[in-house]
């Protein structure tokens, strides 16, 4: 019996827990990036790290719930339209990490953990370069504001 390939309509609790466990492990890898800490690179702020982990888990959960149902997929989109985000993410690298978390969570929820793990393994060296990069971020700037002294 393969615990990662049951159809969504017949998913058992063991399969569900295994998929969420894989999403949690891979999401923690994205959120806290231990390789960057060991190499002396910068990491995400704590609130961003926790959001990345939760985004990975939420994506996995949504994919398990949606399964093969188009009606459920539209229901989730409809519910999601009620959410309004007031906080903007100022660092483009953090936006990319959120998309990565969503993709990894979706793959885990679908049962394609091997694709999520291999994809993350390929992306990890790029993340390490990003975390060690001396390129400044836009975290301190206000979006849309002109530079100081510029009228």
Backbone as JSON Lines, residues from 0, in Angstrom:
{"i":0,"aa":"X","n":[0.85,-1.18,0.0],"ca":[0.0,0.0,0.0],"c":[0.89,1.24,0.0]}
{"i":1,"aa":"X","n":[0.63,2.17,-0.91],"ca":[1.39,3.4,-1.01],"c":[0.61,4.5,-0.29]}
{"i":2,"aa":"X","n":[1.15,5.02,0.81],"ca":[0.45,6.01,1.61],"c":[0.4,7.39,0.97]}
{"i":3,"aa":"X","n":[1.1,7.6,-0.11],"ca":[1.12,8.92,-0.71],"c":[0.3,9.04,-1.98]}
{"i":4,"aa":"X","n":[-0.33,7.97,-2.45],"ca":[-0.98,8.06,-3.75],"c":[-2.47,7.71,-3.74]}
{"i":5,"aa":"X","n":[-3.14,7.71,-2.58],"ca":[-4.58,7.49,-2.56],"c":[-5.29,8.68,-3.18]}
{"i":6,"aa":"X","n":[-6.46,8.43,-3.77],"ca":[-7.23,9.54,-4.33],"c":[-7.83,10.36,-3.18]}
{"i":7,"aa":"X","n":[-8.1,11.62,-3.46],"ca":[-8.56,12.53,-2.41],"c":[-9.91,12.12,-1.84]}
{"i":8,"aa":"X","n":[-10.75,11.5,-2.66],"ca":[-12.08,11.12,-2.16],"c":[-12.01,9.92,-1.22]}
{"i":9,"aa":"X","n":[-10.93,9.18,-1.26],"ca":[-10.78,7.99,-0.41],"c":[-9.65,8.13,0.59]}
{"i":10,"aa":"X","n":[-9.23,9.34,0.87],"ca":[-8.06,9.55,1.71],"c":[-8.32,9.1,3.15]}
{"i":11,"aa":"X","n":[-7.39,8.37,3.66],"ca":[-7.47,7.91,5.05],"c":[-6.69,8.85,5.94]}
{"i":12,"aa":"X","n":[-6.95,8.79,7.23],"ca":[-6.31,9.7,8.18],"c":[-4.79,9.54,8.18]}
{"i":13,"aa":"X","n":[-4.29,8.3,7.98],"ca":[-2.84,8.09,7.96],"c":[-2.21,8.82,6.78]}
{"i":14,"aa":"X","n":[-2.88,8.77,5.64],"ca":[-2.38,9.44,4.44],"c":[-2.4,10.95,4.65]}
{"i":15,"aa":"X","n":[-3.5,11.44,5.19],"ca":[-3.64,12.86,5.47],"c":[-2.54,13.35,6.41]}
{"i":16,"aa":"X","n":[-2.33,12.64,7.49],"ca":[-1.29,13.03,8.46],"c":[0.11,12.95,7.86]}
{"i":17,"aa":"X","n":[0.35,11.95,7.03],"ca":[1.65,11.84,6.38],"c":[1.9,13.01,5.43]}
{"i":18,"aa":"X","n":[0.89,13.37,4.68],"ca":[1.03,14.5,3.76],"c":[1.26,15.8,4.52]}
{"i":19,"aa":"X","n":[0.5,16.02,5.59],"ca":[0.71,17.23,6.39],"c":[2.07,17.22,7.08]}
{"i":20,"aa":"X","n":[2.52,16.05,7.52],"ca":[3.84,15.95,8.14],"c":[4.95,16.29,7.15]}
{"i":21,"aa":"X","n":[4.82,15.81,5.93],"ca":[5.8,16.14,4.89],"c":[5.77,17.63,4.58]}
{"i":22,"aa":"X","n":[4.57,18.21,4.51],"ca":[4.45,19.65,4.27],"c":[5.07,20.43,5.41]}
{"i":23,"aa":"X","n":[4.88,19.99,6.65],"ca":[5.47,20.67,7.8],"c":[6.99,20.62,7.75]}
{"i":24,"aa":"X","n":[7.54,19.47,7.44],"ca":[9.0,19.33,7.38],"c":[9.6,20.18,6.28]}
{"i":25,"aa":"X","n":[9.03,20.13,5.09],"ca":[9.55,20.92,3.98],"c":[9.28,22.41,4.19]}
{"i":26,"aa":"X","n":[8.15,22.74,4.78],"ca":[7.85,24.14,5.09],"c":[8.8,24.72,6.12]}
{"i":27,"aa":"X","n":[9.17,23.92,7.11],"ca":[10.15,24.37,8.1],"c":[11.5,24.59,7.45]}
{"i":28,"aa":"X","n":[11.86,23.75,6.5],"ca":[13.12,23.92,5.76],"c":[13.13,25.25,5.02]}
{"i":29,"aa":"X","n":[12.0,25.6,4.38],"ca":[11.9,26.87,3.67],"c":[11.92,28.04,4.67]}
{"i":30,"aa":"X","n":[11.16,27.92,5.74],"ca":[10.98,29.02,6.68],"c":[12.27,29.38,7.43]}
{"i":31,"aa":"X","n":[12.95,28.38,7.95],"ca":[14.11,28.67,8.79],"c":[15.44,28.43,8.1]}
{"i":32,"aa":"X","n":[15.46,27.79,6.95],"ca":[16.65,27.58,6.14],"c":[17.91,27.35,6.97]}
{"i":33,"aa":"X","n":[18.03,26.19,7.61],"ca":[19.18,25.93,8.5],"c":[20.52,26.01,7.79]}
{"i":34,"aa":"X","n":[20.55,25.7,6.5],"ca":[21.81,25.78,5.75],"c":[22.31,27.22,5.7]}
{"i":35,"aa":"X","n":[21.4,28.19,5.65],"ca":[21.81,29.59,5.61],"c":[22.39,30.03,6.95]}
{"i":36,"aa":"X","n":[21.79,29.55,8.03],"ca":[22.31,29.89,9.36],"c":[23.72,29.33,9.53]}
{"i":37,"aa":"X","n":[23.93,28.1,9.08],"ca":[25.25,27.48,9.21],"c":[26.3,28.2,8.36]}
{"i":38,"aa":"X","n":[25.87,28.73,7.22],"ca":[26.79,29.39,6.31],"c":[26.93,30.89,6.61]}
{"i":39,"aa":"X","n":[26.27,31.36,7.67],"ca":[26.38,32.76,8.06],"c":[25.53,33.71,7.25]}
{"i":40,"aa":"X","n":[24.51,33.2,6.57],"ca":[23.63,34.06,5.78],"c":[22.49,34.6,6.6]}
{"i":41,"aa":"X","n":[21.75,35.55,6.02],"ca":[20.59,36.11,6.7],"c":[19.4,35.16,6.53]}
{"i":42,"aa":"X","n":[18.47,35.22,7.44],"ca":[17.26,34.41,7.34],"c":[16.04,35.32,7.47]}
{"i":43,"aa":"X","n":[14.89,34.74,7.31],"ca":[13.64,35.51,7.38],"c":[13.39,36.0,8.8]}
{"i":44,"aa":"X","n":[12.65,37.1,8.88],"ca":[12.22,37.57,10.19],"c":[11.28,36.51,10.78]}
{"i":45,"aa":"X","n":[11.2,36.41,12.12],"ca":[10.38,35.36,12.73],"c":[8.93,35.33,12.25]}
{"i":46,"aa":"X","n":[8.31,36.5,12.09],"ca":[6.91,36.51,11.66],"c":[6.77,36.01,10.22]}
{"i":47,"aa":"X","n":[7.75,36.28,9.38],"ca":[7.72,35.77,8.0],"c":[7.96,34.27,8.0]}
{"i":48,"aa":"X","n":[8.89,33.81,8.84],"ca":[9.19,32.37,8.91],"c":[7.95,31.57,9.32]}
{"i":49,"aa":"X","n":[7.26,32.03,10.35],"ca":[6.04,31.31,10.77],"c":[4.96,31.37,9.7]}
{"i":50,"aa":"X","n":[4.85,32.51,9.01],"ca":[3.87,32.62,7.93],"c":[4.2,31.66,6.79]}
{"i":51,"aa":"X","n":[5.49,31.49,6.49],"ca":[5.89,30.55,5.44],"c":[5.51,29.12,5.82]}
{"i":52,"aa":"X","n":[5.77,28.75,7.06],"ca":[5.4,27.4,7.52],"c":[3.89,27.2,7.44]}
{"i":53,"aa":"X","n":[3.14,28.17,7.94],"ca":[1.68,28.05,7.92],"c":[1.13,28.05,6.49]}
{"i":54,"aa":"X","n":[1.75,28.81,5.6],"ca":[1.31,28.83,4.2],"c":[1.51,27.46,3.56]}
{"i":55,"aa":"X","n":[2.62,26.81,3.86],"ca":[2.88,25.47,3.32],"c":[1.84,24.48,3.83]}
{"i":56,"aa":"X","n":[1.57,24.52,5.13],"ca":[0.56,23.62,5.71],"c":[-0.84,23.92,5.17]}
{"i":57,"aa":"X","n":[-1.17,25.19,5.08],"ca":[-2.5,25.56,4.57],"c":[-2.68,25.12,3.12]}
{"i":58,"aa":"X","n":[-1.65,25.27,2.32],"ca":[-1.73,24.84,0.92],"c":[-1.97,23.34,0.82]}
{"i":59,"aa":"X","n":[-1.25,22.59,1.63],"ca":[-1.43,21.13,1.63],"c":[-2.85,20.77,2.05]}
{"i":60,"aa":"X","n":[-3.34,21.4,3.09],"ca":[-4.69,21.13,3.58],"c":[-5.74,21.46,2.52]}
{"i":61,"aa":"X","n":[-5.59,22.59,1.87],"ca":[-6.55,23.0,0.85],"c":[-6.57,22.0,-0.31]}
{"i":62,"aa":"X","n":[-5.4,21.55,-0.74],"ca":[-5.35,20.59,-1.85],"c":[-5.98,19.26,-1.45]}
{"i":63,"aa":"X","n":[-5.75,18.82,-0.22],"ca":[-6.38,17.56,0.24],"c":[-7.89,17.73,0.26]}
{"i":64,"aa":"X","n":[-8.38,18.86,0.75],"ca":[-9.82,19.09,0.85],"c":[-10.45,19.2,-0.54]}
{"i":65,"aa":"X","n":[-9.8,19.93,-1.44],"ca":[-10.34,20.11,-2.79],"c":[-10.38,18.79,-3.54]}
{"i":66,"aa":"X","n":[-9.28,18.02,-3.45],"ca":[-9.22,16.75,-4.16],"c":[-9.47,16.93,-5.64]}
{"i":67,"aa":"X","n":[-10.36,16.15,-6.19],"ca":[-10.68,16.21,-7.61],"c":[-11.97,16.99,-7.89]}
{"i":68,"aa":"X","n":[-12.47,17.71,-6.9],"ca":[-13.76,18.38,-7.03],"c":[-13.61,19.81,-7.54]}
{"i":69,"aa":"X","n":[-14.14,20.06,-8.71],"ca":[-14.12,21.4,-9.27],"c":[-15.01,22.33,-8.44]}
{"i":70,"aa":"X","n":[-16.12,21.81,-7.94],"ca":[-17.03,22.62,-7.14],"c":[-16.34,23.08,-5.85]}
{"i":71,"aa":"X","n":[-15.6,22.19,-5.2],"ca":[-14.87,22.58,-3.99],"c":[-13.78,23.61,-4.31]}
{"i":72,"aa":"X","n":[-13.15,23.46,-5.45],"ca":[-12.11,24.42,-5.84],"c":[-12.7,25.81,-6.0]}
{"i":73,"aa":"X","n":[-13.86,25.91,-6.65],"ca":[-14.5,27.21,-6.78],"c":[-14.98,27.74,-5.43]}
{"i":74,"aa":"X","n":[-15.38,26.85,-4.55],"ca":[-15.78,27.26,-3.2],"c":[-14.62,27.87,-2.43]}
{"i":75,"aa":"X","n":[-13.46,27.27,-2.54],"ca":[-12.28,27.8,-1.87],"c":[-11.9,29.16,-2.45]}
{"i":76,"aa":"X","n":[-11.98,29.29,-3.77],"ca":[-11.69,30.58,-4.41],"c":[-12.69,31.63,-3.92]}
{"i":77,"aa":"X","n":[-13.94,31.25,-3.82],"ca":[-14.96,32.18,-3.34],"c":[-14.71,32.61,-1.91]}
{"i":78,"aa":"X","n":[-14.35,31.66,-1.05],"ca":[-14.03,32.01,0.33],"c":[-12.79,32.89,0.4]}
{"i":79,"aa":"X","n":[-11.83,32.57,-0.45],"ca":[-10.6,33.36,-0.46],"c":[-10.81,34.79,-0.9]}
{"i":80,"aa":"X","n":[-11.86,35.02,-1.69],"ca":[-12.12,36.38,-2.17],"c":[-12.61,37.28,-1.04]}
{"i":81,"aa":"X","n":[-13.06,36.7,0.07],"ca":[-13.48,37.52,1.21],"c":[-12.29,38.06,2.0]}
{"i":82,"aa":"X","n":[-11.14,37.44,1.82],"ca":[-9.96,37.85,2.57],"c":[-9.32,39.04,1.88]}
{"i":83,"aa":"X","n":[-9.04,40.05,2.65],"ca":[-8.39,41.23,2.09],"c":[-7.09,41.45,2.85]}
{"i":84,"aa":"X","n":[-5.99,41.45,2.13],"ca":[-4.69,41.61,2.76],"c":[-4.34,43.09,2.8]}
{"i":85,"aa":"X","n":[-4.07,43.61,3.99],"ca":[-3.71,45.01,4.16],"c":[-2.2,45.18,4.29]}
{"i":86,"aa":"X","n":[-1.48,44.13,4.53],"ca":[-0.05,44.22,4.72],"c":[0.65,43.86,3.42]}
{"i":87,"aa":"X","n":[1.52,44.74,2.98],"ca":[2.28,44.43,1.78],"c":[3.62,43.83,2.18]}
{"i":88,"aa":"X","n":[4.12,42.96,1.35],"ca":[5.43,42.36,1.58],"c":[6.43,43.2,0.81]}
{"i":89,"aa":"X","n":[7.36,43.79,1.52],"ca":[8.27,44.75,0.91],"c":[9.46,44.11,0.22]}
{"i":90,"aa":"X","n":[9.89,42.95,0.67],"ca":[11.05,42.29,0.09],"c":[10.58,41.31,-0.98]}
{"i":91,"aa":"X","n":[10.96,41.52,-2.24],"ca":[10.54,40.6,-3.31],"c":[10.99,39.16,-3.06]}
{"i":92,"aa":"X","n":[12.1,38.99,-2.36],"ca":[12.56,37.64,-2.04],"c":[11.58,36.91,-1.14]}
{"i":93,"aa":"X","n":[10.94,37.64,-0.22],"ca":[9.93,37.03,0.65],"c":[8.71,36.59,-0.16]}
{"i":94,"aa":"X","n":[8.34,37.36,-1.18],"ca":[7.21,36.99,-2.04],"c":[7.53,35.66,-2.74]}
{"i":95,"aa":"X","n":[8.75,35.54,-3.23],"ca":[9.16,34.29,-3.89],"c":[9.11,33.13,-2.91]}
{"i":96,"aa":"X","n":[9.52,33.36,-1.67],"ca":[9.46,32.29,-0.67],"c":[8.01,31.86,-0.41]}
{"i":97,"aa":"X","n":[7.08,32.82,-0.42],"ca":[5.68,32.46,-0.24],"c":[5.16,31.62,-1.4]}
{"i":98,"aa":"X","n":[5.54,31.97,-2.63],"ca":[5.14,31.14,-3.77],"c":[5.76,29.75,-3.67]}
{"i":99,"aa":"X","n":[7.0,29.68,-3.23],"ca":[7.65,28.38,-3.04],"c":[6.91,27.56,-1.99]}
{"i":100,"aa":"X","n":[6.52,28.2,-0.9],"ca":[5.77,27.51,0.15],"c":[4.43,26.99,-0.37]}
{"i":101,"aa":"X","n":[3.76,27.8,-1.15],"ca":[2.47,27.38,-1.72],"c":[2.67,26.17,-2.63]}
{"i":102,"aa":"X","n":[3.67,26.23,-3.49],"ca":[3.94,25.11,-4.41],"c":[4.3,23.83,-3.68]}
{"i":103,"aa":"X","n":[5.15,23.94,-2.68],"ca":[5.56,22.75,-1.91],"c":[4.36,22.19,-1.15]}
{"i":104,"aa":"X","n":[3.56,23.07,-0.56],"ca":[2.36,22.6,0.15],"c":[1.36,21.92,-0.77]}
{"i":105,"aa":"X","n":[1.18,22.49,-1.96],"ca":[0.26,21.89,-2.92],"c":[0.76,20.52,-3.35]}
{"i":106,"aa":"X","n":[2.05,20.4,-3.6],"ca":[2.6,19.1,-4.0],"c":[2.43,18.07,-2.89]}
{"i":107,"aa":"X","n":[2.68,18.48,-1.65],"ca":[2.51,17.55,-0.52],"c":[1.04,17.15,-0.36]}
{"i":108,"aa":"X","n":[0.14,18.11,-0.48],"ca":[-1.29,17.8,-0.37],"c":[-1.76,16.86,-1.45]}
{"i":109,"aa":"X","n":[-1.17,16.97,-2.62],"ca":[-1.51,16.11,-3.74],"c":[-0.91,14.71,-3.59]}
{"i":110,"aa":"X","n":[0.11,14.6,-2.74],"ca":[0.78,13.31,-2.56],"c":[2.05,13.21,-3.39]}
{"i":111,"aa":"X","n":[2.45,14.29,-4.03],"ca":[3.66,14.31,-4.86],"c":[4.83,14.85,-4.05]}
{"i":112,"aa":"X","n":[5.06,14.25,-2.89],"ca":[6.11,14.7,-1.98],"c":[7.47,14.6,-2.65]}
{"i":113,"aa":"X","n":[7.66,13.59,-3.47],"ca":[8.96,13.43,-4.14],"c":[9.26,14.62,-5.04]}
{"i":114,"aa":"X","n":[8.24,15.16,-5.73],"ca":[8.46,16.35,-6.55],"c":[8.78,17.56,-5.69]}
{"i":115,"aa":"X","n":[8.08,17.7,-4.58],"ca":[8.33,18.82,-3.67],"c":[9.75,18.75,-3.11]}
{"i":116,"aa":"X","n":[10.18,17.56,-2.7],"ca":[11.51,17.4,-2.11],"c":[12.62,17.65,-3.13]}
{"i":117,"aa":"X","n":[12.46,17.09,-4.33],"ca":[13.47,17.29,-5.38],"c":[13.51,18.75,-5.8]}
{"i":118,"aa":"X","n":[12.35,19.36,-5.97],"ca":[12.3,20.78,-6.33],"c":[12.97,21.66,-5.28]}
{"i":119,"aa":"X","n":[12.71,21.36,-4.02],"ca":[13.32,22.13,-2.94],"c":[14.83,21.89,-2.89]}
{"i":120,"aa":"X","n":[15.26,20.67,-3.18],"ca":[16.7,20.39,-3.21],"c":[17.4,21.16,-4.32]}
{"i":121,"aa":"X","n":[16.72,21.33,-5.45],"ca":[17.3,22.09,-6.56],"c":[17.31,23.59,-6.23]}
{"i":122,"aa":"X","n":[16.28,24.08,-5.55],"ca":[16.18,25.5,-5.23],"c":[17.04,25.9,-4.04]}
{"i":123,"aa":"X","n":[17.37,24.97,-3.18],"ca":[18.13,25.27,-1.97],"c":[19.45,26.01,-2.23]}
{"i":124,"aa":"X","n":[20.27,25.6,-3.2],"ca":[21.5,26.37,-3.44],"c":[21.23,27.82,-3.86]}
{"i":125,"aa":"X","n":[20.15,28.05,-4.6],"ca":[19.8,29.41,-4.99],"c":[19.39,30.22,-3.77]}
{"i":126,"aa":"X","n":[18.63,29.59,-2.87],"ca":[18.26,30.27,-1.63],"c":[19.49,30.59,-0.79]}
{"i":127,"aa":"X","n":[20.44,29.69,-0.76],"ca":[21.68,29.93,-0.01],"c":[22.41,31.14,-0.58]}
{"i":128,"aa":"X","n":[22.48,31.23,-1.91],"ca":[23.12,32.39,-2.53],"c":[22.37,33.68,-2.2]}
{"i":129,"aa":"X","n":[21.04,33.6,-2.23],"ca":[20.22,34.77,-1.89],"c":[20.46,35.2,-0.44]}
{"i":130,"aa":"X","n":[20.5,34.25,0.47],"ca":[20.66,34.57,1.88],"c":[22.05,35.12,2.2]}
{"i":131,"aa":"X","n":[23.04,34.73,1.42],"ca":[24.41,35.21,1.65],"c":[24.75,36.44,0.82]}
{"i":132,"aa":"X","n":[23.83,36.86,-0.03],"ca":[24.07,37.98,-0.94],"c":[24.16,39.3,-0.18]}
{"i":133,"aa":"X","n":[25.12,40.17,-0.57],"ca":[25.2,41.49,0.06],"c":[24.23,42.5,-0.54]}
{"i":134,"aa":"X","n":[23.39,42.08,-1.48],"ca":[22.45,43.0,-2.13],"c":[21.44,43.5,-1.1]}
{"i":135,"aa":"X","n":[21.29,44.82,-0.96],"ca":[20.34,45.35,0.03],"c":[18.9,45.06,-0.39]}
{"i":136,"aa":"X","n":[18.02,44.98,0.59],"ca":[16.6,44.76,0.32],"c":[15.85,46.08,0.47]}
{"i":137,"aa":"X","n":[14.58,46.08,0.12],"ca":[13.73,47.26,0.22],"c":[12.94,47.29,1.53]}
{"i":138,"aa":"X","n":[13.36,46.53,2.55],"ca":[12.56,46.43,3.78],"c":[12.33,47.77,4.46]}
{"i":139,"aa":"X","n":[13.27,48.7,4.38],"ca":[13.13,49.96,5.09],"c":[12.42,51.04,4.31]}
{"i":140,"aa":"X","n":[12.12,50.83,3.05],"ca":[11.53,51.87,2.22],"c":[10.01,51.78,2.22]}
{"i":141,"aa":"X","n":[9.39,52.92,2.0],"ca":[7.95,52.95,1.85],"c":[7.62,52.78,0.38]}
{"i":142,"aa":"X","n":[6.71,51.88,0.07],"ca":[6.36,51.63,-1.32],"c":[5.77,52.88,-1.95]}
{"i":143,"aa":"X","n":[6.29,53.24,-3.11],"ca":[5.76,54.37,-3.86],"c":[6.3,55.72,-3.45]}
{"i":144,"aa":"X","n":[7.07,55.81,-2.37],"ca":[7.61,57.09,-1.93],"c":[8.84,57.45,-2.75]}
{"i":145,"aa":"X","n":[8.99,58.73,-3.1],"ca":[10.18,59.13,-3.86],"c":[11.41,59.07,-2.96]}
{"i":146,"aa":"X","n":[12.59,58.92,-3.55],"ca":[13.8,58.9,-2.75],"c":[14.0,60.24,-2.04]}
{"i":147,"aa":"X","n":[14.71,60.23,-0.89],"ca":[14.93,61.48,-0.15],"c":[15.6,62.52,-1.03]}
{"i":148,"aa":"X","n":[15.14,63.77,-0.94],"ca":[15.72,64.86,-1.7],"c":[15.22,64.95,-3.13]}
{"i":149,"aa":"X","n":[14.32,64.05,-3.53],"ca":[13.83,64.04,-4.9],"c":[12.41,64.6,-4.94]}
{"i":150,"aa":"X","n":[12.2,65.63,-5.73],"ca":[10.86,66.22,-5.82],"c":[10.29,66.06,-7.17]}
